Amino acid sequence: KQWYQRRVRARVEECEKRVGDGREEVIQCRERQDALLKEIQLTQSEIDAASMDVPNTQRLENLKERLQSELTSEQELEKTLELFVHEREVSLNKILHDEGRFQQIELTLTQKEATLGNIKSSLMEERKQREAAIVRNAERRAIEAELKESMVNIEFEDRTKAAISAAKEAQRTGQRYLKETWKRVKEREQQEQGRS
């Protein structure tokens, strides 16, 4: 990212320098044209003044032609320089536009990264909560299972105790009936012995 920004900044500076140099050359070209026009006007005045002096007039006409040729060259150079400056300005504007677009894309990406970071944090928090809920549910189920097993054991112990208690009671009742029966049997035997 920084490499791209440095590269774009270098291209902008290079284009700005070329545009500045080109504009300076256009200004110098126009100044030379103004100087040539003044020289042509001055030469024309000298030609008009020396109309009777043919060799001098011929020399001044040759000078005027050479000056006009230089003026034409300068005018063509100005057009070329203006075209060059225009192309450099278009190139500079394109680079600046691309840089602005890059900055917009970078801003959008930064915003998207922040949004994704928030979503990721939110998802991580939800995941932690789900995992905690799963652990709590597993612990609750384990506790419920232990309680159920304890209740079954207690119930079994209660039934066992009740059965033992009932068996002891039945044994006591049985022993009592056995004693009473035995007692009656003995009494009958004694009665029968007493009769004989």
Salt bridges, closest charged atoms under 4 A:
GLU14 OE2 - ARG18 NH2 3.15
ASP21 OD2 - LYS17 NZ 2.96
GLU70 OE2 - ARG66 NE 3.33
GLU74 OE1 - ARG32 NE 2.94
GLU78 OE2 - ARG30 NE 2.50
GLU82 OE2 - ARG30 NH2 2.35
GLU89 OE2 - ARG23 NH2 2.20
ASP98 OD2 - LYS94 NZ 2.98
ASP98 OD1 - ARG101 NH1 3.32
GLU99 OE2 - ARG9 NH2 3.45
GLU106 OE2 - LYS1 NZ 3.26
GLU131 OE2 - ARG127 NE 3.13
GLU144 OE2 - ARG140 NH1 3.12
GLU155 OE2 - ARG159 NH1 3.07
GLU169 OE1 - ARG172 NH2 2.79
GLU180 OE1 - ARG184 NH2 3.93
